[in-house]
Amino acid sequence: MRGAAAPPAYIYMSTPSFTLHAITFTTYKRLPLLGGLCSGIFNLSATGALVYNTLLKSSRRYPLISVIHYRITPNRVHFILHTIHHRGAEPRLRPPPIYRMVQWIKAQSANAHLSAIKATLIADTGLKLWHRGYRKTEIRNDEEYMAFRAALESETAPTGEPWLP
């Protein structure tokens, strides 16, 4: 027998590394389905609340990926994902691809939206909830992270009030 057996995966799992990704996706035809202004303050609509709850549930579904900062606007959702990687880890310890989590968030919120329409909690617009696709940007250093976070915090409503949260 030539060579040696490969050492177990835990030997390679020294300190975990991580990556940050900025994700943005929009509502269908950029309609303001997620909320609106009331007396100059942004309030989530029922659909926006469903999206918010789905974002909170995503960390339970994907424990190696967490949403660390987010912004919900009337027609867009922006968030920063923190992904933990273990070098040489078993497949079950690796985080799933980012597209799979984004697909899950969009599908879960769209299904909850359709269920709310069927229960007559939300008015039926006859349109889809999400626009196809999403935008993903890998954040490579602290400067990029701070710049993206500042951009999210500076995005303001027409009245000058910051969006939620």
N, C-alpha and C positions, 0 to 999 in steps of 0.2 A: 504494500500500500504506500503510495507516494504522498508526500505532504502531511499536513497535520489537520486534524479536525478544527473547524472554525470555533472560536471561543463563543460562549453564550452572549446573547445580545446585551445583557446588563453590564458587561465589561465596557462596552462602547458608550454607555449612557452616563457620561460624566456629568457635566452641567448642561441643563437643557438650554437651547438657544430659542430665540423667538423672532418673529417678524410682525410688522404692523402693516395693515392694508387699509387704505381709505376707499370706501365703497359708496357709490351714489346710484340710486335708481329713481325713476319718475313715474308718476301716474299716467294713465293712458291719455293721450292728447294734451298732457300737462294741465288737466283740469284740477281745480282746487278741491279735491275730494277728502283731504286729510284734516282740514280745519279752515278757519277763517278768523277775521277780526270782528270783535264785538266790543264796542266802546274803546277802541284803540288797543285792545289786548288780544293776543292770539289764543284761541281756544281750539282744542282738538275736537273734530267731529266724531261721531260714533265710529266711522271707518278709521280715523286716525287713532282712536283708542284701541281698536283691534290690532293695528300695526304696532303700536306701542307695546301691547301685551305680548305679541309675537316676538318682538325684539327681546323682551325680558325672558321668554321661555327658551330662546335659542341657546343660551349657555347651559341649560339642562340637557338639551338634545345633543349638543356638541361640547363636551367638557374641556377639550383642548383648545377651543376657540372661544374668546369672550369679546363682547361688545364693551369697549372701554369709554367711548364718548359718542354721542349721537345727537342729531338735530332733525326734527320733523318740521317741515314747512308745508304750506298748503298743497304743493304738488310734488314734493321730493322728500326722500329720506336719505340722510347722510350719516355714516357711522364709521368708526375706526375699529378694526378687528385686531385683536392681539392673539397670535397663533403661537403655541408652544411646540417646539420640535425636539425630539430626543434622537440623537444621531445613532443609527443602527438599531432602532427600536423595532419590536414586532409590529406587524401591520395594524393590529388592534390598538396599539399605543401611538400611532401616527395620526395627526389631524387629517380630516378629509380635505379634499380640494375646496378652495374658497367658493367656486361656482356652485358646489353642492349645498353649502350653507345658504348662499343667497337665493338659490332656487327653492330651498325649504322655507325660508322666511316669506318669499313672495307667494308660494303656494299655500302655506298655512293662513296667511292673512287674506288671500283671495277666497279661500274656502270659508273662513269665518265671515267674510263680507257677504258671500252668497247665502250662507246660513242665516245671517241677520236679515237679508232681503226676504228670504222665504218665511221667516218668522214675523215679517212686517215691522221690524225694528228700524230699518233703513229704507228710504225711498229707492225704488229701482230706476236707475238711469238708463238701463239697457246697454251699458258699455262695460268693457273690461275694467279691471282695477289698475293693472300695471302695464306700462309700456314695455315692449320687448327689450331684453338686454339690461346691462348695467355697466357702470364705469368703475374700474379697479385701478388703484395706484398704489404701488408698493412704497412705503415710507422707509427710507434707508438710514436716516440719522435723526438726531434730536432737532436739528434746525428745520428739517422737512416736517417733523411732527408738530413742532410749535407753530410753523407757518400754516399748516392745514387746520390746526385747532383754532388759531386766531381768525382764520377765514370763516370758520363755522360760527364763532362767537360774534364776528362783526357783521354777519349777514342779518339784516334787520328787516322788520316789517315796514310797509310804506309809512307808518306813523313814527318810525324811529325806534319802536319797542323791539327788543330781541325776541326771536322765535322761541318756541319751547325746546328744551328746558333751559 
